[in-house]
Amino acid sequence: MSTFDLGSLLLLLAAVTGVVNDRTLRLPRPVALLLGSLLMASLIIAGDAAFGNGDMRERLRERILQAHLPQILLDGFLALLLFAGSLHVDLRDLRRRAWTVGTLATVGVVLATGLFGAGIWGVLQLVGMPVPPGWCLVLGAILAPTDAVAVEGLLARLHLPAGLRLIITGESLFNDGAAVVLFTAALGLAAGRTDVIGHGRLAEAILVEGAGGAALGAAAGYLTWRVFRITNDTSLALTISLALALSTYRAAVELGVSGPIAVVTAGAVLAYALAGKPAEEEWRSTLVTFWSLVDDLLNTFLYCLIGFLILTIELSWQGLAAVALAAPLALLARLASVGAPMLLLDMRVPGTARAIGVLTWAGLRGGVSIALALLLPETPYRSLLLTICFGVVIFTVVVQGLLLPRVITAVYGAPPPAG
C-alpha cells in the first residue's frame, strides 16, 4: 500500500462517514470523522485477529509510520490550517484582547505543561508504569496546545459572547508557538541537558521566537497585500496566498522563530489590509471561500488519520487505565492553567467565572498534539506516552466536543430564536 492508497482510503472513509452522519446521527463533523475512523481501525484490528495473522494491521502500521507524518502535519497541514483560521480573525478586535490572548497562549501553556506533567507522573506511579519526570513533562508540553480547527468548527453555530469567542479562537491559534518551544526544551531536559531552562532561558525563547514570528508574519502579510494590488488574476492571488502560508512557515523555521505565530500573523494582517476597502473586498471574499475549502479538506484528512493512528500503538490494560486517569487530569490542568491567570491578572473579561468554565471545556486537543507525539524518539516510554496522548485527544474531541454546546447553553443560555 502506497501513501496515495492510504490517502484514498481515508478520503473514501470520510465520504461514507459524512453521508451516514448527515442522514442519521448529525454529530459535529470532527467528532463524526474521528468516530468513523476509530470504528474502521477497530474493525481492522478485530478482523485481522479473528481471521488473519496480523498481516493487514502490520502493513497499515508500516505504511503510516513510513509516511513522514510529523513533518507533513507540522510543516504542511499546520501552516495551512492556521492560515485558514487566521483569515477569520479581526485584527482590531484581537488587538483589544491582546493581553488576554497573549497571556493564555504563553503563561497558560507553561502552567498546563507543568501541572499535567507533575500529575501524570503521579498517575503512572499509581498504575505501576513509572516514567521519569522529564518524559512526563514532555507529555505535558505535547498536550498543552489546544486545537484551533476543532474549536473554530464547534463554536461556529454556538451562542457565545463575541469577546469570549475571540479569546478562545485567538488562544488556540497562537498557543502552538509556545508549545513547540516547551516541547523542544522538555525533550532536551529528558535527554539530560541542563542548559535549556533556568536563568530565564525558557521565557526568553518563548518571547524571542514569538516576537520574531509575529514580525516576520506581519511583513509577509503586508508584502502580499501590496502584491495583490498589482494583479487582477484571481487564480494567481490564490496561488500567492498558498505560497504565503507555506513559505512564511518554512522561513520562520529556518530563521529560528515561531512558524505557527508567523503564519497566523501573516493571515490576520492580510485579511485586515483587505477588509473595509470596496475595491479589495472581493479579493477577501474569494480568499475566505477558497481557504474554507482547504480547511475543510485538511480537517477531513486529519480527523480520519487520528483514528487510524491507533493501529500504530500497542494497547494494554495498564495503558488504558492510564488514559482513563489522564483524561480528567488534562481537564483539571486546563482549568488551573486558564483560571489562575484570569483570576490573578486583570484581563477585563466580563463574567470571569463563566468564561473560565467555557475556556476549560473548549480546550480540545488535536493535530498539533498528535504531530508532536509522533516526533518522540524511540525510548522504553514512547508507546505508553503515545497511548496517553491519543487517548486524551480522542476524549477531548469526542466527549468535550459533543458536550460543548450543552455546556455553553447551560452557562450563557440558548440563542435567541431566528427572526
C-alpha positions in Angstrom: 0.0 0.0 0.0 1.4 3.4 -1.0 0.8 6.7 0.8 -1.5 7.6 -2.1 -3.5 4.5 -1.4 -3.7 5.4 2.3 -4.9 8.9 1.4 -7.6 7.5 -0.9 -8.8 5.1 1.8 -9.1 8.0 4.3 -11.0 10.1 1.8 -13.4 7.2 1.0 -13.9 6.7 4.7 -14.6 10.4 5.2 -17.2 10.4 2.4 -19.0 7.3 3.8 -18.9 8.7 7.3 -20.1 12.1 6.2 -23.1 10.6 4.4 -24.1 8.3 7.3 -23.7 11.1 9.8 -25.7 13.5 7.7 -28.6 11.1 7.3 -28.7 9.7 10.9 -26.6 10.9 13.8 -25.9 14.5 12.7 -22.9 14.8 15.0 -20.4 17.7 14.7 -18.2 16.8 11.7 -14.8 16.4 13.5 -16.5 14.1 16.1 -18.2 12.0 13.4 -15.0 11.7 11.3 -12.9 10.7 14.4 -15.5 8.1 15.5 -15.8 6.7 12.0 -12.1 6.2 11.6 -11.8 4.7 15.1 -14.6 2.2 14.2 -12.8 1.3 10.9 -9.5 0.8 12.7 -11.1 -1.3 15.4 -12.8 -3.5 12.8 -9.4 -4.0 11.0 -7.8 -5.0 14.3 -10.6 -7.3 15.3 -10.9 -8.8 11.8 -7.2 -9.4 11.5 -7.1 -11.0 14.9 -10.0 -13.3 14.1 -9.4 -14.3 10.5 -5.8 -13.3 9.7 -2.4 -13.4 11.2 -1.9 -9.7 11.9 -0.5 -9.1 8.4 -3.1 -6.4 7.4 -2.6 -4.4 10.5 1.1 -4.6 10.3 1.1 -3.4 6.6 -1.1 -0.5 7.5 1.1 0.3 10.5 4.2 0.3 8.4 2.6 2.5 5.8 1.5 5.0 8.4 4.9 5.1 10.1 6.8 5.5 6.8 4.6 8.4 5.6 6.6 11.1 7.5 3.5 12.2 9.3 5.2 14.5 11.8 6.8 16.5 9.0 3.6 16.5 7.0 1.4 17.6 9.9 3.8 20.2 11.4 5.3 21.7 8.2 2.3 21.3 5.9 -1.1 20.8 7.5 -0.4 23.1 10.4 0.7 26.0 8.3 -2.3 25.7 6.0 -4.9 25.2 8.8 -3.6 28.1 10.9 -3.6 30.4 7.9 -7.1 29.4 7.1 -8.2 30.1 10.6 -6.4 33.4 10.8 -8.3 34.9 7.9 -11.5 35.0 10.1 -9.7 36.9 12.9 -10.5 40.6 13.1 -7.1 42.2 13.9 -8.8 45.3 15.5 -10.7 43.1 18.0 -7.7 40.9 18.6 -5.6 44.0 19.5 -8.1 44.9 22.2 -7.8 41.3 23.6 -4.1 41.0 23.0 -3.2 40.9 26.7 -5.6 38.1 27.5 -4.8 36.1 24.4 -1.1 36.5 24.8 -1.1 35.5 28.5 -3.2 32.4 27.9 -1.1 31.4 24.9 2.2 31.7 26.9 1.7 31.6 30.6 -1.3 29.3 30.3 0.7 26.8 28.2 3.6 26.8 30.6 1.2 26.1 33.5 -0.6 23.4 31.7 2.7 21.7 30.8 3.9 21.7 34.4 0.7 20.8 36.0 -0.1 17.9 33.7 3.5 16.7 33.7 3.5 16.5 37.5 0.1 14.9 37.7 0.7 12.3 35.1 3.9 11.3 36.8 1.9 10.5 39.9 -0.8 8.7 37.9 1.7 6.5 36.2 3.3 5.6 39.5 -0.2 4.7 40.7 -0.9 2.3 37.8 2.5 0.6 38.1 4.0 2.1 34.9 6.6 4.7 36.2 8.0 7.1 33.8 10.8 9.6 34.6 9.6 13.1 35.4 11.4 14.6 32.3 9.3 12.5 29.9 6.2 13.3 31.9 7.0 17.0 31.2 7.4 16.2 27.5 3.9 14.7 27.5 2.6 17.8 29.3 4.1 20.0 26.5 2.5 17.8 23.9 -0.9 18.1 25.3 -0.7 21.8 26.3 -1.8 23.4 23.0 -5.5 23.5 22.0 -6.7 22.7 18.5 -7.7 25.8 16.5 -9.5 23.7 13.8 -11.8 21.7 16.1 -12.5 24.7 18.4 -13.5 27.0 15.5 -15.7 24.4 13.8 -17.6 23.7 17.0 -18.0 27.3 18.0 -19.3 28.4 14.6 -23.0 27.8 15.4 -23.0 28.4 19.2 -24.3 31.4 21.1 -21.3 32.9 22.8 -20.2 36.4 23.7 -18.1 37.9 20.9 -15.2 38.7 23.2 -15.0 35.2 24.7 -15.3 33.7 21.2 -12.3 35.8 20.1 -10.3 34.8 23.2 -10.9 31.1 22.6 -10.1 31.3 18.9 -7.1 33.6 19.4 -5.6 31.4 22.1 -5.9 28.3 20.1 -4.3 30.0 17.1 -1.3 31.4 19.0 -0.5 28.8 21.7 1.1 26.4 19.3 4.2 28.6 19.2 4.8 28.4 22.9 4.0 24.7 22.9 6.6 23.9 20.3 9.3 25.8 22.3 8.3 23.9 25.5 8.3 20.6 23.7 11.8 21.2 22.4 13.1 22.3 25.9 11.4 19.3 27.6 12.9 16.9 25.2 16.4 18.3 26.0 15.7 18.1 29.7 14.5 14.5 29.4 17.7 13.7 27.5 19.8 15.1 30.3 20.6 18.6 29.2 20.5 21.2 31.9 21.1 24.3 29.8 17.5 24.5 28.3 15.9 26.0 31.4 16.9 28.4 34.2 18.1 32.0 34.2 15.1 32.9 32.1 16.2 30.9 29.1 12.7 29.4 28.6 10.9 32.7 28.9 13.4 34.3 26.6 13.0 31.6 23.9 9.2 31.9 24.0 9.3 35.7 23.8 12.0 35.9 21.1 10.6 33.2 18.9 7.1 34.7 19.3 8.1 38.3 18.6 10.3 37.2 15.7 7.5 35.1 14.2 5.0 38.0 14.6 7.4 40.4 12.9 8.1 38.0 10.0 4.4 37.3 9.6 3.4 40.9 9.6 6.0 41.8 7.0 5.0 38.8 4.8 1.3 39.6 5.1 1.8 43.3 4.3 4.0 42.5 1.3 1.5 40.0 -0.1 -1.2 42.7 0.2 1.0 45.0 -1.9 1.4 42.3 -4.5 -2.3 41.7 -4.6 -2.8 45.4 -5.6 -0.8 45.0 -8.8 -2.6 41.9 -10.1 -6.1 41.3 -11.4 -5.9 37.5 -11.7 -7.9 35.7 -9.0 -6.3 32.4 -9.6 -2.9 33.9 -9.3 -4.0 35.6 -6.0 -5.0 32.2 -4.6 -1.6 30.7 -5.6 0.1 33.7 -3.9 -1.8 33.0 -0.7 -0.8 29.4 -0.7 2.8 30.5 -1.2 2.4 33.0 1.6 1.2 30.3 4.1 3.8 27.7 3.3 6.9 29.9 2.6 6.3 32.1 5.7 6.1 29.0 7.9 9.3 27.5 6.4 11.1 30.8 6.5 10.3 31.1 10.2 11.6 27.6 10.9 14.8 28.4 9.1 15.2 31.7 10.9 14.6 30.1 14.3 11.4 31.9 15.1 7.9 30.6 15.6 6.3 29.2 12.4 2.8 29.0 13.8 2.8 32.6 15.1 4.3 33.8 11.8 1.7 32.2 9.6 -1.2 33.3 11.9 0.1 36.9 11.9 0.5 36.9 8.1 -3.0 35.7 7.5 -4.5 38.2 10.0 -2.5 41.1 8.6 -3.6 40.2 5.0 -7.2 39.9 6.0 -7.1 43.2 7.9 -5.4 45.0 4.9 -8.1 43.7 2.5 -11.1 44.5 4.8 -13.2 47.6 4.5 -11.9 48.6 1.1 -14.7 48.1 -1.5 -12.2 47.5 -4.3 -10.5 44.7 -2.4 -13.4 43.2 -0.6 -13.9 40.8 -3.5 -10.4 39.5 -3.0 -11.0 38.9 0.6 -14.3 37.1 -0.1 -12.6 34.9 -2.7 -9.7 34.1 -0.3 -12.0 33.2 2.5 -14.1 30.9 0.3 -11.0 29.1 -1.1 -9.4 28.7 2.3 -12.6 27.4 3.8 -12.5 24.6 1.2 -8.8 23.9 2.0 -9.6 24.0 5.7 -12.5 21.5 5.3 -10.4 19.1 3.2 -7.4 19.1 5.5 -9.7 18.8 8.5 -11.3 15.8 7.0 -8.0 14.0 6.4 -6.7 15.0 9.9 -9.5 13.5 11.9 -9.7 10.4 9.9 -6.0 10.0 10.3 -6.1 10.4 14.1 -8.5 7.4 14.4 -6.2 5.3 12.2 -3.2 6.0 14.3 -4.4 3.6 17.0 -3.1 0.9 14.5 0.4 2.1 15.3 0.3 1.6 19.1 0.2 -1.4 21.3 -2.7 -1.2 23.8 -2.6 -2.7 27.2 -4.9 -2.7 30.2 -2.4 -0.6 32.2 -2.2 1.9 29.3 -6.0 2.2 29.1 -6.1 2.7 32.9 -3.5 5.5 32.5 -5.7 7.1 29.7 -8.8 6.9 31.9 -7.0 8.8 34.6 -5.1 11.2 32.3 -8.3 12.5 30.6 -9.8 14.1 33.7 -6.3 15.2 34.8 -5.9 17.1 31.5 -9.2 18.8 32.1 -8.1 19.8 35.6 -4.8 21.1 34.3 -6.6 23.1 31.7 -8.9 24.6 34.4 -5.9 25.7 36.5 -3.9 26.9 33.6 -6.6 29.3 32.3 -8.2 30.0 35.7 -5.1 31.1 37.6 -4.0 33.8 35.0 -7.6 35.1 34.6 -8.2 35.4 38.4 -4.8 36.8 39.3 -4.4 39.2 36.4 -6.7 41.9 35.3 -7.8 40.7 31.9 -11.1 42.7 31.8 -13.2 39.7 30.9 -16.9 40.1 31.9 -18.2 37.1 33.9 -14.8 35.7 34.6 -16.0 32.5 36.4 -18.3 31.6 33.5 -15.6 32.4 30.9 -13.1 30.2 32.8 -15.6 27.3 32.7 -16.2 27.6 28.9 -12.5 28.1 28.2 -11.7 25.0 30.1 -14.3 22.8 28.3 -13.4 24.3 24.9 -9.7 23.2 25.3 -9.8 20.5 22.7 -6.5 18.8 21.6 -5.9 17.7 18.1 -3.4 17.7 15.2 -0.5 19.6 16.9 -0.5 17.2 19.9 -0.6 14.2 17.5 2.3 15.6 15.4 4.5 16.4 18.4 3.8 12.9 19.9 4.9 11.2 16.7 8.2 13.1 17.0 9.0 11.3 20.2 12.3 9.4 20.0 12.5 5.6 20.4 12.6 5.0 24.2 11.1 2.4 26.5 8.4 5.0 27.3 7.4 6.0 23.8 4.5 3.6 23.3 2.9 4.5 26.7 3.2 8.2 26.0 1.7 7.8 22.6 -1.2 5.8 24.1 -1.9 8.5 26.6 -1.7 11.3 24.0 -4.1 9.6 21.6 -6.4 8.8 24.4 -6.6 12.4 25.7 -7.0 13.8 22.2 -9.9 11.3 21.5 -11.5 12.2 24.8 -11.4 15.9 24.3 -12.7 15.8 20.7 -15.4 13.3 21.3 -16.6 13.9 24.9 -15.8 17.6 25.3 -16.8 18.3 21.7 -20.1 16.6 21.9 -21.0 18.3 25.3 -19.6 21.7 24.4 -23.0 23.1 23.0 -24.7 21.9 26.2 -22.0 23.5 28.4 -22.3 26.8 26.6 -26.1 26.8 26.7 -26.0 26.0 30.4 -23.6 28.9 31.1 -24.9 31.5 28.7 -28.4 30.4 27.8 -29.9 29.3 24.5 -29.5 31.6 21.4 -32.4 33.8 20.6 -34.9 32.3 18.1 -34.3 33.2 14.5 -36.5 36.0 13.1 
